[in-house]
Amino acid sequence: MPDIYTETTSRGLFSRLFGSFLGILLGPIFIIVAVGLLWWNEGRAVQAIIGLNTAATSTVELQDINPAPANEGKLVHVVGPATAKASVADSDLAVNFPDQVAVARKAEMYQWQEKSQSSTSNNLGGSQTTTTTYTYSQVWSENPVDSSNFHHPDGHTNPGMPLHSTLYAASDAKLGGFTLDSATLKKLDLGQSVTPDAPGGWTKSGDQLFKGDPAAPKVGDLRVSYLALPTGTTISVLAEQSQSGFAPFTTPNGYTIHLAAMGNQPTAVMIANQRHAESILTWILRGVGTLAMVIGFAMFLGPISTLASVVPFLGGIVRGAAFFVALVIGVPLSLVVIALAWIGHRPLIGGGLLLVAALLFVGLWRMHTSRNPAPKAA
């Protein structure tokens, strides 16, 4: 059963006002960071588009999967069976994996984990009461959890993690005549589970090894599993030919390409998948930048919301209106930043975004004024 602790704290009106006035100082920082992030992200996105377009037309398709002097430093696409004669070894557990090109170890430790949940209520007069519930449970985690930062560390101490997830590669891993390095192998999505015999002090259960009781784990117990790349498995690599191996290829505009995939993946498919990954990252960073922009403007209006919270019902209304105003300003301004970043590279797209930003601002402002009409003169 998890351990649960509940704490209740209160803040007076003047303490809240002081905090909201600090928000006026922090608001510009959020806005500046948001502008910088959005600008950099659009430049990164354009660089990726141009770089991948270049790769699509300049890739050398190798029929003979052996390095050739004429292809040195060029972007090559190689498809073939990955092979190795030497065994892969996990020296930490003293276990070997014959007939494997690479083995990825996933190491987990049974640890305490803290979760918190807070609820806040405004009181008449402007004070605020916050109730926070801290829940401590034991979970398997691949990443070490620092228990020294827990709100209630007593009785919830995690030991240091002695094992970490890693990739082991055979010393003679090859793709045809090319040497397969760890950086290339790490890009493969290994999917075949392998489980060696349990070494001394470990227990085998299913496809996992345990140091401790699998049925009743304790904090500090370890759990290890392995995924492998069997020798003879077909893989695809899109990278620079560097001597007898692979290296990241840099396009003329500075974009780096170093891709690897399971199976026979044509160049067009690998580039399309990378375009999709870049698009997802671009939209995530756009969302983060826009949210930071809105939060920055909302901080400017914090003191008004705090003063209005002297009457709880009125505070909720003002807080909602303040957030809407921040949204009206922050979202179109984010679009303007994105559009300006694009204008230098793609003028038509950038100009279109500026038009959308203007229309969005007008639409949101009209929505706001229709909900809050100006009082008529006497």
N, C-alpha and C positions, 0 to 999 in steps of 0.2 A: 504494500500500500504506500502511496506517496505521502511525504510529509508536507503539511499545509500550515502556513503562517499568515495571519492577517494583521495589517497595521493600518491605523487611521491617523491622518495628519490634517492639520488645519492651517490656513493662511489668511491673515487679515487683509482688509482692503488696501492698506498702505503698502504692505509687502507685495501684493499683486500689482499695484500701480507701478512700483519700482521695477518689477520684472517686465511689465509691458513697455515702460520707457526704455529699458535696455534693448527691447525688440526693435525700437526705432534706430538704434545704433547697429544692430545686427542685420536689419532688413537690407540695407545697401550691400552688405557683404554677400548675402544670399543672391541678390540680383546680379552683382558683378560675376560671381561664380557661375550663375546660370547662363549669363551671356557668353562667358568664356567657354563653358562646356558645350553649349549649342553651336557656337562658331567652330570650335575644334572638331566636333562630331561631324558637321557637314563637310568640312574639308577632308576628314578621314573617309567619309562615304564617297565623295567624288573621286578621291585618290583610288579607292578600291574599285570603283566602276571602270575608271580608265585603265588601271593596272590589269584587271581581269579581261578587259577587251583586248589589251595588248597580248596577254597570254594566249587568248583564243586563236590569235592569228600567227603567233611566233613559236608555238610549241613544235619541237621535233619529235615525230612519232618513230620510236625505235622498233623495227621488226626483229633485229638481232639484239637480244638483251645483253649486250656487252658494251662497255665504254669504248668510245672511239675518239682519237685525238681531234677529229674535226668537230666534235660536239662539246669539247671542253668549254665550260662557262655558259653553255646554252641551256634553255629550259627544255627538258626532255620528259617524255611520257613513256613509262616502262611498265609492261604487264607481264607477269610470269610467276612461276612457283618460287616461294621463299624456301630456302634449304639451309640445313646445318647438320654437321656430323658430331660436333662436340655437344655434350650434355649441358643443360642449363642447371645451375645450382643456386639454392637459397642458403647462403652460408650461415645465416642467423639460426636457422633450424636444422642445418646439416642434412638437407634433403635434395635429391637430384631428380631431374626431369629429362629422361632420354627422348630422342626423336622430337624435340621441340625447338623452334627457332627463338621464341621469346615466351616468357611467363610473367604475367602481372600478378603481384601479390596484393591482396586487400587485407589489411590488418586493422582490427577493431579492438577496443577495450571497453569493458563494462564500467560505466562511469555515472556519477551524479550529474543531473541536468537541472538547471533552474529555469522556471517560467514564471512570469509575473503578469498580472492582469489588474488594471486600475479602473475605478469608476469615480467620477467627480460630480459633486452637487454644489450649486451656488446657494448661499444663504442670504436671508434678508439683511441688508446692511453692507453687502459686498464681500463678506468672508466666503471662503471656499473650503469644503471638506473633501478629502481624497481618501478612498479606501483601496488599499493595495493588497492583493493576495499573492503570496509566493508559494509556488508548488515545486517540490523537489522529488524527482523520480530517477530510477536507475535505468539506463538505456545503453545499448551497444552503439558506439560512435567511432567513426574512422578518424575523426579529428580530436586532438586532446582538448578537454574542457578545463579551463583554468578556474578551479574552485575558489581561489583566493579573492575573486571578484564577486562571489555570491553575497547576497544581502545577509544570509544566515549561514556562514561557513561552518560553524560548529556542527560536527556530526555528518558533514557532507564534503569530506575532503577526498579529492582525487589524487592518486599517485601519479608520478611521471609515466609517460607512455614509452615503453622500451622498444616497441616495434612500430614501423610506419609502412604505409602502402608504397610500393615501388615496382619497377619493371626490371627484370633480369633478361639479358640477351645472350645467346650463344656467342662464343668468341669468334666463330667463323660463319656468322649469319650472312647469307648471300641472296641476292636476287639476280639470277643469271651470273654475269661476271661482275656485278656491282656489290660492294660491301654495304650491308644494312647496319646502320648505326642506331643507337638507342633513340636519338631525337626523331628519326623517321619511324621506328617501330612504335613509339609512344602515340603516334597519330592514328594507329590502327585500333579499331573497336573489336578487341579480342572477345570471343564469345564461347569458346569451348572450355568447359570446366574440367580440371584435372585435380586429383587429390592423391598425394603420396601417402605412404604408410606413416603412421604417427611416430615421431621421434620420442626419445625418452623424456618423460614428464608431460607429454601431450596425449590427448585423447581424440580419436577419430570418430566423428558422428556425421553421417551423411557425406556431404561433399565439403565438410569443414573440419579444421583441426582446432581443438580447444586446449587451453592451459587453464584448468579448473574443471568444475563440474558442469557439463553442458545443460543438465536438467535444472540446476540450482546455482546459477552464476553469482559471484560476489564481486564487489567493486575491486578493480585491478585485474580481473581475469581477462584472458586474451582469446580472440577468435580470428582464425586466418583461413582465407580461401584463395584459390588460384584460378586464373583464366589463361589459356595458352594459345599459341599459334603453332600448330603442328607442322613439321617439315613437309614440304610438297604443297602447301596451301597457296592458292593463287592470290596475289595482291597486285595493286596498282599504285604507282608512285608518279607524282608530278612535281619535279624539283630541278634544281640546277645540277648538271653533271660536274662533279668536282673531283678530279683525278679518277679514282676508281670507285667513288661513292657518290653520295647525295649531299646537297647543301641548300639552304634557302636561296631562291632566285629573286633578285631585285630588279623590277621593271624600270624603264627610264624615268618614270615619275616617282620612284621611291617605294612602290608597293612591293611587299615581300610575299612570295609564294613557295610553300613547302607543304605539299599535301600527300596523304597516303590513305588508301581505302582497301577494304576487303573485297575480293573477287575481281572480275574483269570490268573495270569502270572506264569507259571512254573519256577522253579529255573533256568533251563537251559536258558530260554528266558531272565530272569532278568540279569543273568551273561553275556550273549551274548550282551545285550544292554549296559551293563557297559563296556565291552571290546571295543565296538564300540566307546563309549564316550571317553575312555582313548586313543584310537588310534587317534581320531580327535585332542585331546589336544596335544598328542605327536608330530603330524605333524605340528601343528600350532607353537609350541615352536621350532621345528627344523627350520622352515622357519624364525622365528624371530632371532634365533641364527645365522643362515647363513647370513641373511641380515646384522646383526650387524658386522659380520666378514668382509664382502665385504666393508661396509662403512668404517670400521677401516683401511683397506688397501688403500682405495681410498683417505683417508685423508692424507696419506703419500705422495701421488702424487699431492696434491692440489697446492703447489707452482709452479710446472711445468705448470699446466693448467692455472694458473693465469698469469704467465709471458707470456705464448703464447697468451693470450687474448688481448695483445696489438694490435694484428690484429684480429678482431672479427672472421673472417672465420677460421683462423688458431687455435684460441682458442677452437672453437667447435670441430675441428678434434682431437686436443690433449686431450680434456676432454673426448671424446668418447673412445680414445685409452687407457687413464688412467683407465677408468671404466672397460674396457675389461680386462686389466692386473689385476685389483683388483678382477675381477670375476674369472680369470684363477687361481689365488692364493687362494682366499677365499673359493670358493665352494669345491675344493678337500680337503683343510685343514679342513673344517667343517666335511666332510665325514671321514677324518682320526680321528678326535676327537670322532665322533659317533662310529666308529669302535673300537677304543681303549676302549671306555666305555663298549662296548658289549663283548669284548674279555674275560674279567674276568667272565662273566656270560654265554655267548653263544659263545664259541670260533669259531665254524664253521661260524656263521653269521658274527661275527666280522672280521674274516679273509677274507670272501667274500667282505665285505664292503671296506676293505683296498685295495683289488684288483681292485674294481670298481673305487675307488678314484685315484689309479695310472693310470688306463686306461683313466679316464676322464681328468686328468692333461695332459697326453701326447697328447690326442686328441685336447684339447683346445689350447695347446701350438703350435702344428703343424698348427692349423687353423690360429693362430696369425702370425706365421712366414711365412705362405703362402701368407697372405695378406700384410705383410711388409717384403719382402725379404731383406737380407743384401746387401749393395752395393758391386759391384765387385771391386777388386783391380785393379789399373791402370796397 
